[in-house]
Structures are given as C-alpha cells and as structure tokens.
Amino acid sequence: MKSYVSIDIGGTAIKYGVIAEDGTILIKDKMDTEAYKGGPEILNKVFRIVENYLEKYKLVGICISTAGMVDTEKGEIFYSAPLIPRYTGTKFKEELERRFSIPCEVENDVNCAGLAERISGAATDSKVTLCLTIGTGIGGCILIDRNIFHGFSNSACEVGYMHMFDSDFQTLGATSILTKKVAVRKQDSEEIWDGYHIFEEAKKGDDICITAIDEMVEIIGVGIANICYVINPEVVVLGGGIMAQDIYLKPKIEKAMKKYLLPSIAERTRLEFAKHKNDAGMLGAFYNFKNKH
C-alpha cells in the first residue's frame, strides 16, 4: 500500500504521521519544535521522522506544511518571523529529495489548513474560500475551487499584516492579544489567563473577559469584512485553537460581519469553523502533494 509521510511544522509543535492513499491517517504523533534551536535543527528533526517511518512503511511522498513564507516551486522558506531563527533559506524539498530519493512538496501551514477544509472539511464544494487561523498571530488563505491562490510572489493573503486602526490585524485581533488584555486588566500573570480560561470565565459572567472577547470579535469582524470586499468568498472558515469555542463565538462573529458588510454581501457569505482542527496541516500537506502529483 502506498503511504505518505506528512509533517506539520509550527512554532510550538511538529505534528507528523503517515497517511494512506485514500487520505486516512494511519498513525500520528507530535514533538516540540524547539524553535529557538533554529532552522537547521528543525530540518534534522524532519530527517529523523522520515527515517523512522521508512523502517515500517513504503513511503512514496514527503508532504510538508510549515510556518513561514514558502516558495512552493523550490520547496524552501523565503521568509520567517524571528520566532524560528535561521529558518529563512531552509531548503526542505532539495535536502529531503537528495537524502531519500522520494518526492517532496512544501506549502505554508495556513494554506494547507485551508486546502484541508476545502477538500474534506467545512468548505467542501465552495467556489471561493477564505480561511483564517487565529492564534499567536493571524494567517490567511484564499482558495479558488481546490486551488490555493499564491499571488505573484507566493505572498498572497498575509492578512495578519493588514493595517487597521494605526496598527495591524494580528496585533489587535490575535488570541495572544486577548490573553494579554485580560491579564493586564486583572493585574495577573499571562500564564493564568490562557484562551480556555478566559472563555470559561466569560460564560460565567466575568465582565472583563466578556469585554475582551467582544473587542477581539469586533476586530475579527472588521478584518473579515475588509477581505470580503476584495475577494467576495462564498465561505469564511475560521481555525486556530481559540476557535474550539465555536458555539460561543459564531453568533458574535456573524453579528460583527453583518455590521461591517453590505447586506447584499453579508447574506451570501457563510461563516464556518474548521473541522479538521489539529490534523488540518497534515491533511492539507498531503492534499497539496496529491494535487501536484
């Protein structure tokens, strides 16, 4: 049976596993990224993952989803935030194909998440899809049918840098900002106020938590509306850890979207929450490989 190793490299964790030809995840695991060690050590971790699976599986493809801006033709990182030092210039495709003689494809992690939702998740059959992941920062992906829109220089939909209110989208609307706001207003440590704790307290009626969430929702609504005016998506899919609070957040974000979108657009723009959650990157990397082969 043909098998594919799929590796999703994030700033905190590397999720990885083996996927069958039909898209079934056969086995999966994760390890700490240890981003502070830099790009060369991450590449070594990827080498070890592939080597371990080669002992048990007949691998015909190496599928990589990764943080950072990716040159998808070369399969390398051409820009990375300081979170992962010496990551810019990492040549995954070249290094892995030379070492293992197995085809490798590399794609940005948010693009992979969007592709997974479009093919087998929350946005199946959508003609134009916008996927946003909201976490430490905010990332975006545009899909036309099943194809990722990369733009001229592989930098399309870097919406986190979009200017808003004398700042930018991710500086105002990311989950990390929510936790900082609550901690400051309560004069507590940020370690105490993770996203889960904030939402649990909001559901119990905590005014500070409710207000901070509502402020985040307002920013997300403005950001989504601005993007919708440009690309007019059929479906907006929201992912990221905080989006596990879909029941609490969905009506609030829909209300914010309606506030900032013209009625004729709002009524034809559907909001969904990601279904694949932690498997989205791995699945999207696999789908990306299959699309190219």
Secondary structure as the mmCIF struct_conf table of DSSP 4:
data_model
#
loop_
_struct_conf.conf_type_id
_struct_conf.id
_struct_conf.beg_label_comp_id
_struct_conf.beg_label_asym_id
_struct_conf.beg_label_seq_id
_struct_conf.end_label_comp_id
_struct_conf.end_label_asym_id
_struct_conf.end_label_seq_id
STRN STRN1 SER A 3 ILE A 9
BEND BEND1 GLY A 11 THR A 12
STRN STRN2 ALA A 13 ALA A 20
TURN_TY1_P TURN_TY1_P1 GLU A 21 ASP A 22
BEND BEND2 GLY A 23 GLY A 23
STRN STRN3 ILE A 25 ASP A 32
HELX_RH_3T_P HELX_RH_3T_P1 ALA A 35 LYS A 37
HELX_RH_AL_P HELX_RH_AL_P1 GLY A 39 LEU A 54
TURN_TY1_P TURN_TY1_P2 GLU A 55 LYS A 56
BEND BEND3 TYR A 57 TYR A 57
STRN STRN4 LEU A 59 THR A 66
BEND BEND4 ALA A 67 GLY A 68
STRN STRN5 MET A 69 ASP A 71
TURN_TY1_P TURN_TY1_P3 THR A 72 GLY A 75
STRN STRN6 GLU A 76 TYR A 79
TURN_TY1_P TURN_TY1_P4 PRO A 82 LEU A 83
BEND BEND5 ILE A 84 ILE A 84
TURN_TY1_P TURN_TY1_P5 PRO A 85 ARG A 86
TURN_TY1_P TURN_TY1_P6 THR A 88 GLY A 89
HELX_RH_AL_P HELX_RH_AL_P2 PHE A 92 PHE A 100
STRN STRN7 CYS A 104 ASN A 108
HELX_RH_AL_P HELX_RH_AL_P3 ASP A 109 SER A 120
BEND BEND6 GLY A 121 GLY A 121
TURN_TY1_P TURN_TY1_P7 ALA A 122 ASP A 125
BEND BEND7 LYS A 127 LYS A 127
STRN STRN8 VAL A 128 ILE A 134
BEND BEND8 GLY A 135 GLY A 137
STRN STRN9 ILE A 138 ILE A 144
TURN_TY1_P TURN_TY1_P8 ASP A 145 ARG A 146
STRN STRN10 ASN A 147 ILE A 148
TURN_TY1_P TURN_TY1_P9 PHE A 152 SER A 153
BEND BEND9 ASN A 154 ASN A 154
TURN_TY1_P TURN_TY1_P10 ALA A 156 CYS A 157
HELX_RH_3T_P HELX_RH_3T_P2 VAL A 159 TYR A 161
STRN STRN11 HIS A 163 MET A 164
TURN_TY1_P TURN_TY1_P11 PHE A 165 ASP A 166
STRN STRN12 SER A 167 ASP A 168
HELX_RH_AL_P HELX_RH_AL_P4 PHE A 169 GLY A 173
BEND BEND10 ALA A 174 ALA A 174
HELX_RH_AL_P HELX_RH_AL_P5 THR A 175 LYS A 186
TURN_TY1_P TURN_TY1_P12 GLN A 187 GLN A 187
TURN_TY1_P TURN_TY1_P13 GLU A 190 ILE A 192
HELX_RH_AL_P HELX_RH_AL_P6 GLY A 195 LYS A 203
TURN_TY1_P TURN_TY1_P14 LYS A 204 GLY A 205
HELX_RH_AL_P HELX_RH_AL_P7 ASP A 207 ILE A 231
BEND BEND11 GLU A 234 GLU A 234
STRN STRN13 VAL A 235 GLY A 239
BEND BEND12 GLY A 240 GLY A 240
HELX_RH_3T_P HELX_RH_3T_P3 GLY A 241 GLN A 245
HELX_RH_AL_P HELX_RH_AL_P8 ASP A 246 TYR A 260
BEND BEND13 LEU A 261 LEU A 261
HELX_RH_AL_P HELX_RH_AL_P9 PRO A 263 ALA A 266
TURN_TY1_P TURN_TY1_P15 GLU A 267 ARG A 268
STRN STRN14 ARG A 270 PHE A 273
BEND BEND14 LYS A 275 HIS A 276
HELX_RH_3T_P HELX_RH_3T_P4 LYS A 277 ASP A 279
HELX_RH_AL_P HELX_RH_AL_P10 ALA A 280 LYS A 292
#
